[in-house]
């Protein structure tokens, strides 16, 4: 198990664990990589776990973003996140702030697999391609200039 | 200080000056005032009237906070506490903690708290914020709904769970914030989800075991609606059969909405439950031709087996999201010289209806706020005279200037009160209108099924977005109004001391003279009020008033930046209520006031 070997190198205590059957080092090749990289997380011991890497095939494409705006309505995203994704029953996605990380792969994960605080998994109805189209739209939204202050002092 | 152990009070002078008043209906309401608050609306009649009169219009200026408690929860603190014997019970919004405070001890320490496991999936399925509308006490149990589709009964003495029943299916868009009502051995519950294409229902559970005894759909075939020949009668239909399926395209009722998110009343003499069903889905009318019965309707059922006895639809083929979820108050009034057993309700659609509660016949329907979608209601047919220019649908684009807004002339969240002493009803109101742009929408189970954009704006009635009024249902006229600068989302309370109480969205708790509307006291309670005041007699014999603070529910959705607890959710101020975020933020508190 690749990740087990890397952690073992980083931390002596885990090196000890790795010698036991608790870390399944006897089945290295078949074990699937755990999901995807969570770039915004803090990695213990500065050691980032190896994982699959996801890449948005439409990154930055304006036409895809426009199609994503339509998908945002047709998949009923606006019913919770509001028209223009400015927030309603669910958080704003247009404020440049992201509960589960702002990287494209983390936003992909939020839509495709869902999130535990009420975000349904849309991967089953949208597929990976549809999800990337939505990600491209959300990342195209302009982030407001004044990001921290609600009212100007007169 | 005089403390009178009141019997239900109908003082002689009141009878003389308001000779058209008869008794408040419902056997429970006639009982002696015991100083408790054991069900959501105080009594089966849902009057929210308490005979306690130690606090009166002369001394209410001296009201001040005597105790506060942070619930530790940020959601919309709708609903109201219960007071049973010497204990106050508070249900919080998700994650639905139940607190039991010992009112007989200094500082009201907790006797216990009950912390259920509530699925966080509910956060994404609850259309309109994280809310709970309260509990009922019966047979030694505190009974309430968890947001994730469960009803629980908790031993009122020990805090131990007696039973838990799954009543609703979140994967179909159902959540359960409403407050159950208990009649005899039935616990009556319903589900929200009018914005998720649910197949709406009311259920009767067994009080002892929690087992589901019956399910009555609000729409669909007679067999599922529990409309039985010889039992069910619709006052305005010559043929009573299959009304709730024939008024829909084939099978569309299966995802047609008709949620139950408001209040349930009961008349023990007629042995009838009364409740309102919510909007049809989707908002785009063109996807559901027909009247769409019994959405936006009042339904009367037998508690024992759920049989539908009568139903009346306020807003057929709803174009505007006019749920009929507002409280239906059980009173007896003299109308046209005749004593009538009636229901009084302030519908979202802007009309105050008075109905015969034995038959569903409409006796009067008068606008209590500015109404322009219909000119009137025809009492012969029961149908509103709709202005065709205000009808909406995807092909009509943005229909301008519809009053009232879909938030309602009053939000059903905010139940009215009725005083048998003044004869008046008391309710929050909103002076809010909307444009309504419907769009086609596809149902994906577990996601919103709405199909409309509806910008709001100040209505023409006044410069104020909200208010609190006294209303005479026998004349269909406002008696007085206490104006509010923001929308009004609080329920009403009125007492034997002729004081009415309400809270405001900018976070004030106010007492007013029930006869004149004069503000007697106000106090800033820290967060906007969307809950309902109650009053009770404490173990020390004194009268107290309790209210929740804690803005949430729809006001969170349209208020812009009132959220501070989530740094990843920053919104611009509301466009029609720009300043609300300067006056309030989220935060749940229980307040108790006394003299």
Interface residues (C-beta under 8 A of the other chain):
Chain A: X73 X74 X75 X76 X78 X79 X80 X83 X86 X87 X88 X89 X90 X91 X92 X95 X97 X98 X99 X116 X117 X118 X119 X120 X125 X144 X147 X150 X151
Chain B: X120 X121 X122 X123 X124 X125 X126 X127 X128 X129 X195 X439 X441 X442 X444 X446 X447 X448 X449 X450 X453 X557 X561 X566 X567 X568 X569 X570 X571 X572 X573 X581 X582
